[in-house]
């Protein structure tokens, strides 16, 4: 009987602690509410954090307080705080590093879609330091999709170059390039980190690049790509496909790139 009594006392104590915790959260939620404003709590937290980022109170690359600390600051549950953080991350204000925490993002890189240029050229023009890490480089036979893009037969030789693209030490995108091996029989890279494919094609091989057709769509960054880019699984990104043509309308390159949505955006200028 004594053991049963102790059990009931323990259960009541545990219930009391949980009840007190919920009351604290509810009190904090009330403090965050405004009688004339029915904005959800997470939205208020999001706005407050956003203002601190825009004002410079939270600087670029600064580590944000932990979720537990923000729960205490705002009197909100961890789920509510996490929703505010996730929305700021999807909008490009924050980024997460596994095992390290949540940080303030840099300003997004803006690329003007008005001319044919490489990643390295774009980054240098914008004042950033471009870089690359080779993930894979091999030759193989074209499948039906690659053959269609490069206007070659299925089974024809193709070179594949897969790279992690970097700007100012920040991992920006993963780019997989397929090259028509009848035009590009090989690639010599003295310094793979600073290697520019377009510069090599134009100036080393003498292949003129005259135009490209590019498509952009939203995508989710998952699996190995998320790991390589050091972003959370299922993060929103941009999927870009490009076919680049040489003279006489011959395709030389078919590239598939997956860009981080929190650090990159494209700008298109249209004139009447």
Buried (B, 14 or more C-beta within 10 A) or exposed (E): EEEEEEEEEEEEEEEEEEEEEEEEBEEBBEEBBEEEEEEBBBBBBBEBBBEBBEEEEBEEEEEBBEBEEBBBEBBBBEEBBBBBBBBBBEBBBBBBEEEEEBBBBBEBBEBEEEEBBBBBBBBBEEEBEBBBBEBEBEEEEBEEEBBBBBBBEEEBBBBBBBBBBBBEEBBBBBBBBBBBBEBBEEBEBEEBEEBBBBEBBBEEEEBEBEEBEBEBEEBBBBEEBBEBBBBBEEBBBBBBBBBBBBEEEBBBBBBBBBBBBBBBEBEEEEEE
